[in-house]
Amino acid sequence: MKNQKWIKRIALSMAGIIVFLGAMLILTHTAQNSIASTEILPTIDPDPVYVVCEDGEPLTITLKAAQDFSISGFQLLLVNISEKDSGMLRLTLKNEEEDVLLNESCPVTDFTAGKWGTFPGNASFIEGESYQLTIRAEGAEPYFMQVPEGWGRELPFEEAVWQDQEVLPYGISLGILQTEQTHVTYGDIFYYSVPVCILLLIAWLSLVWIGREQICAAFQKIPFEKWIDSYGSDCFLLLLFAAICISIYARAYLNGIYISADSAGYMREAENLVQGNGFQYDGIAGYRSWFANWPILYPVMIAGIMLITGANAYLASKIVAMVTVFLLLVVLRLCFKREAWLYALCLTNTGFLTLCYYTWSEIPFILFMLCFGLILARILQDEKTDAKWYVLLGIMGLSCFLTRYYGIYVWIVTGVYILILFFLFQRKKNKAYLIQAGKLTLTALVSGILSVAYLAMNKIMNGMASGVSRTMWWDDYQALTNDLIESLLTEFFNIFSLAIPERLENYPYNLKVFLIVLILAGLAAFIFRSCRHFTRESVLITMGILYDVIFIGIRYVSSMDSFYFRFFEPGTFLICIGLAGLLLPYVKGRKPFRFFGMAVTVITVLSVLSLQANGEFNASDCYYNAVARQWEEAYAEIPESSVVIFDDIDYRSAWYRADVVDGMITPQDTLESLKETYYGSDYLCIRKTFAETMLESGEYEEHVSDWLAEGLQKSEDDREYVVLALKD
């Protein structure tokens, strides 16, 4: 009997091994006539700069092959197209002998705006030979994205784009789908088939020799549930933190830069802080100025990281975002314990991640707002709260203001709760409510007085409390309302890291309103059903709603950018934290809840692995370094401590050369007034073409014109700028 058992095990083992060897024989066999397709794309300028392919007008690209290669299609990235377009796109490829190698057309609707798409067509290129590619749009006017010079080094050809018989100083969003014959096994074709076969063989042999009951019993002894309950949340928080940091570094430094005009202002001030110039944001350039357009706290954070790490201002701003994300996760862990992982999903919001990529103050602002809301909820829930919590509330409120001027709104929220406490006192005659209201009022007054004092200091030093006039300008209110509708709908889908479905995107704005009303009505019904007053959830949701409502009202009566995700994300973050708390009792402890936690963990791991697989960790051609080289070239002729007249250098570099300011010359200016205006600069720089145009106009003061003419005469022919000394 025992021998039969052994014989059976051996036979089953041999059968499993034979099946395994058969599978491996097939999987290691080379597939015939196999080719490998490689997508080779240029690096796109992150700014929305376009090359228009006008209807009926050809766009010609000269391609000089740097090596022998074949393609199965061209990769195009187009914008200004939609599914309503009925036009066609035609590509014609000719060699040096004018032989037509490719002449194909396809509907414009085959491409999705803002995404790379394939224009099919087979062609072969020979090293050293030139080819002419003509792109013609018929019945449509798509836009290509610009590719700065040198940013298409990955492509196996040199590219020159012709438009209106002139060579453009940049390329377009044109790539290739390169093909080459290769030896590929069926194991390569069917992903993970070889390791799966190995694991199946091991599982089979284990079942044969150990037995199903023993294996199940051994697994049941492993305390998976206990480990997950004890350490799962913390492990996920660490994993999420690592994933966000990696994403920030890869997307906003190695493979792109996210700098707006506000970002450049923050970093310029940070550079001056590091040099000991305080609020003098043009101090390095030699001017008396006062940083008042934005509050000071965010530049202070960047400067602190610069001093600690020695990093440049842009990289330091990314480190600030990473540190802030860490602090947010710590706050969530301290407040929500083992359920913190659910609340941490709010950090995966598309809008939040995009804020992390930009050098903007919203990320630390969200941290301070969250802390303010949590502390306020604690105070409201406990009638005998220690004084330290009121002090912390005041500090968080002041920090909100010093990160964004709009942060003063938190005291409006506090005012609402003070009125509620007074109402409860009147109704219940409980002095505890009156004491709470008095303490909150005192806290608000102290923090508010400090905030007003800061604005008064700005008014004295700058002339305006918030740096610039924010009175109303002429506005297209219909377009503003449409932007509001679009932004609110986008904000909802951003929560789930999704884009608005194309079908919904194409709804007219007056119909999108009903979608928004439907969503808001559903959320309101859930909140009123589940929420209780003075809880953390109610306070955070109230703060988020008031944030959005007040901001919308302010935008309609003052001048600033139109509505978009940057406006709404801080409020959305607070609302989502509150909604997560309301949702938790309905799902906690259920098996689908644990499965959801494991699913988001797997997705987080895969998102990090995708960055590696897509080559986004490749630091050899760092995007920031490439842009910095461009800035170095742009400023190569500009001496230290200069003013650049009619400055057309990339605005994102305003912080990179903090010793340089931009300026202008008017027909009313004299030589003395220019030297007086630009007292901090040693040199005045102006492009030769601008100087020549000014002289040709004959509108400028005689001594200024003579000064420019003398500079032009002395300037070397290969120079782009005229450099004139402002000081003797």
VEXVO-699818 format. One record per residue (C-alpha): z, y, x. Coordinates in steps of 0.25 Angstrom, whole numbers, plus 5000, padded with zeros to 4 digits. Layout:
<mises>
ZYX/...
</mises>
This chain:
<mises>
500050005000/500450095011/499150065019/498350095006/498950235005/498550265020/497150205018/497050295005/497550425013/496550395025/495450375015/495650505008/495850575021/494550525026/493850555013/494350705014/493950715029/492550665025/492350765014/492950875024/491950835035/490750835025/491150965020/491251015034/489950955038/489251035027/490051165029/489751165044/488251145042/487351265045/486651325033/485151335035/484451465035/485651545035/485751695038/486951785039/486851925032/487652035039/487952165032/487852285042/488252415037/488452555043/489752635042/489652735030/490152875031/491452875023/491153015017/490153015005/488953065013/487653015007/486153005011/485353024998/484152934995/483353024986/482552964975/481152934980/481452994994/481452895005/482552875015/482052825028/482952755038/482452715052/483052585058/482952545072/483352405074/484452385085/484252235085/483452125078/483952095064/483652055050/484152105036/484152055022/484352195016/484852335018/486252375014/486352505007/487552585002/487152684991/487852784982/487352874971/486852744963/487252684950/486852564941/486152664933/485152694944/483752634941/483152674955/482652584966/482952584981/481752544990/481852505005/480652505014/480852455028/479652465038/479552435053/478952515064/477552465060/477752515046/477852375041/478652365028/479752265031/480552295018/480152365005/481152334994/481752404982/483052374974/483752444962/484752554966/485652484957/485752364966/486752444974/488152494971/488452634974/489352644987/489252494991/488352425001/487152354994/486052264999/484552304998/483852175001/482752155010/482452075023/481952135036/482052115051/482252215061/481852215076/482652275087/482152405092/481152425080/481252535070/481152525055/481052625043/481852595031/481452685019/482452695007/481852754994/482652774981/481852774968/482452824956/483852834962/484552924973/485552834980/486352894992/486652825005/487952845013/487852915026/488152835039/488552925050/487752905063/488352795071/489052725060/487952625058/488052555071/488252415065/486852425060/485752355069/484852475068/484752625071/484652705058/483952845056/483952895042/482752985038/482853075026/481853195023/481153165036/482453195044/483453095051/484853095045/485953095055/486652975048/486252845042/486452795028/487152675022/486152575026/486552435031/485852295032/486052155028/485752085042/485351945042/485251845053/485151695053/486451625056/487051485056/488051475044/488751345040/489051315025/490551335030/490251485033/489451495020/490551445011/491851525015/493051455019/492451315016/492851255029/494251295029/494351255014/493851115018/494851105029/495951145020/495551045009/495450935019/496950965024/497350975009/496650835006/497350765018/498650825015/498550775001/498150635006/499250625016/500350705011/500150694996/500050804985/501550794981/502050814995/501150934997/501550994984/503050974987/502951035001/502251154995/503251174985/504351174995/503751305001/504351424994/503051504992/503551574979/504851614986/504051664998/503151744989/504351804981/505051834994/504051885003/502751894995/502852044991/503252085005/502052005011/501152075002/501652215005/501452185020/500052125017/499652245008/500152345018/499352275030/498152275021/498152425017/498452465031/497252375036/496352435025/496752575029/496452555044/495152475041/494552565030/495052705034/495052695049/494152585055/493052585044/493152725038/493952855037/494552925025/494653075027/494553185017/494753335019/496153315015/496353205025/495753295036/496753395032/497953305033/497553245047/497253385052/498653425049/499253295055/498553335068/499153465068/500553405065/500453315077/500153435085/501353505080/500653615072/501353585059/500653635046/499653705055/498453615051/497553695060/498553715071/497753625081/496553715079/497453835082/497553895068/498753935059/498653855047/499553785037/499353645031/499553665016/498353595009/499153465009/500653435011/501053405025/501753275024/500453185025/499953255038/501453235043/501353085041/499953075048/500453165060/501753075061/500852945062/499953025072/501153055081/501752915080/500452835082/499552925089/498452905079/497453005075/497753075061/496752985053/497352855058/498752915057/498452945042/498052795040/499352755046/500052845037/499352775025/499852645031/501252685033/501252745018/500752615013/501852535020/502952635014/502352615000/502452465001/503852485007/504252564995/503652464985/504352354992/505752424991/505552464977/504852334971/505352224980/504552094978/503652154968/503152264978/501852194980/501352224966/501652364968/501052364981/499652334975/499652484971/499252504986/497952424984/497452534974/496052574979/496452724978/497752704986/497052624997/495952734998/497052844999/497552765011/496252765018/496152925016/497053015024/497753065011/499153095008/499153014995/499652885001/501052945006/501053034993/501052894985/502152844994/503052964991/502652964976/503052824975/504352844982/504652964973/504352884960/505252764964/506352854968/506252944955/506252814947/507552764954/508252894951/507852894937/508352754935/509652774942/510552884936/511452874949/510352884960/510852924973/510453064978/509653004990/508652964979/508453104974/508253144989/507253034991/506553084978/506453224983/505953184997/504853094990/504453204981/504353304993/503553205000/502553194989/502353344989/502253345004/501153235004/500453304992/500653434985/500453364972/501653274975/502553384969/502153324956/503253214958/504253324954/503553344941/503753194938/505253214942/505253334932/504753234921/505953144924/506953254925/506453294910/506653154906/508053144912/508453274905/507853224892/508753094893/509953174896/509753254884/509553124876/510653034882/511653144887/511753064900/512053154912/511453054921/510053104917/510453244919/510953214933/509653144936/508853254931/509653354939/509453274952/507953254950/507853404947/508553444960/507753344968/506453404962/506953544965/507253514979/505953444982/505153544974/505753664981/505353594995/503953574989/503753714984/504353764998/503253685005/502153744996/502753884999/502653865013/501253825012/501053955004/501654035015/500953975026/499553935020/499454035008/499353924998/500453824994/499553704995/498553755005/497353784996/497053844983/497053744972/496653824960/495553774951/494153774955/492953754946/492853614942/492053524934/493053474924/492153364918/491853304932/493353314935/493753244922/492653134926/493253114940/494653104933/494152994924/493452924935/494652934944/495652874934/494752754931/494552734946/496052744948/496252634939/495352534946/495852584959/497152514956/496452384956/495652414968/494352414959/493252504957/492852554943/491952444938/490452494938/490352484922/491652574920/491152664931/489852694923/490652734911/490452884907/491752964910/492052984895/492052834893/492952814906/493952894899/494252784889/494352684900/495452774907/496152794893/496152644891/496752614905/497752724903/498152684889/498352534894/499252584906/500052674897/500352564887/500752474898/501652584904/502352624891/502552474888/503152434901/503752564907/505252614906/505652754909/506252784923/505752654929/505052654942/503752624935/503852734925/504152834936/503052794944/502052784933/502552924928/502352984942/500952924943/500452974929/501053114931/500353114945/499053094939/499153174927/499653304935/498553284945/497453274935/498053404928/498153474942/496653434946/496153494933/496753634936/496653634952/495653614963/495653484970/494753354972/494253284959/495053164954/494953034962/495852924967/496553014977/497153094965/497652974957/498052864967/499552914969/499752914954/499052784952/499952724963/501252764956/500652714942/500252584948/501652554954/502252584941/501252494933/501552384943/503052394940/502752384925/501852274927/502752184935/503652134924/502452074917/501951994929/503151974938/503551824940/502251774934/501251684942/500051774940/500851884947/501151794959/499651754959/499251904959/500151934971/499551824979/498151874974/498352014979/498951964992/497651884995/496752004991/497552095001/497351995012/495851975009/495652125009/496252135023/495352015027/494152085021/494352205030/494352115042/493152035037/492352165034/492552205049/493452325044/494452305055/493352325066/493952445074/492752445084/492052545076/493152615069/492652715058/493652825062/493252815076/491852835072/492152955064/493053015075/491852995085/490953075075/492053185074/492153185089/490653215090/490653315079/491753395086/491253365100/490753515102/491953575095/492953625106/494453615103/495053725094/493753765087/493253815074/492053755068/491153845060/490553785047/491153655051/490353535046/491053425055/491653305047/492753365038/493553235041/493753275055/494553405052/495753335058/495053275070/494853405077/496053485072/495753585082/494553625075/494453715062/493253745053/492753885050/491653975046/490954105049/490554205038/489554315039/490854405038/491454355051/491554425064/491854375078/493254425077/493554375063/493054235068/493954235080/495054285071/494854175060/494754065070/495854105079/496353965082/495053915087/494453935101/493053905097/492053925086/491053805084/489853815075/488653725074/487353785080/486653765067/487653845059/487653955070/486153965070/486153975054/487154085055/486454165065/485154145057/485754195044/486154335051/487354345042/488454335052/489154445059/488454495072/489454455082/489654325076/488154295076/488054335090/489254245094/488554125087/487254165094/487854165107/488554035105/487253965100/486554025113/487653965122/487753835115/487053715121/485853655114/486453515111/487753575105/487953575090/488953685090/489153825095/490553845101/491053985102/492354025108/493254105099/494254145109/493954225122/
</mises>
